[in-house]
Amino acid sequence: MPEKLRAEEVNSKTDPSVAKQYDNATPKDEQFKELYELIDGKKISMFSTYRNGVGPVGRSMAVAKRSGPDILYLANKHSKKFKDLESNKEVQITFQDSKTQDWISISGTAMTASNDDPRIKELYSSGVSAWFGDLKDGVHDGTWKDPRMSLIEVQSKYIVYWKKETSSLGFLKEVGTAAMTGSVAQTGVLRELGQDDIQKERV
């Protein structure tokens, strides 16, 4: 049900839509379990680097693997994202489900590895080669042996996600009722996982 907004909350800057928005009651292990379920159901992400003189630059990328709270990608080292990462390794990954409106935002540090990293062979599938092409020179063939084939590993530092907890009809009803009554809509749960939480989970 929508939560009624009180004057004392506004005055103390503790509105339900601000100070009360995060779920701090659910144990962290349950939060990570739910996070993984959300990520594993959304294979395509927006991967954003930071470009000097421009700012954040995003592109759609398929996740090669989720390793605990960290995300791995296969990518062409000739792409501009690698030049971005040379000067700034801070990145952001976002996922969103257009049906449920669930979303995930991951801030982290990206590390890259060349095609001699054994994980590339493990993660490679024939479909990946479609994004590389084959020069027919026996070297640049789009396989895991291609020197252009690189690994990007994003080590998470901060994660926030939102999961809808109402049906589609309930969502519309909740938002409509809140808009009409001046209350604050409660349609889902927002959770954040900090660096200490992530490090414990990684270990």
Disulfide bonds with the S-S distance in Angstrom:
none
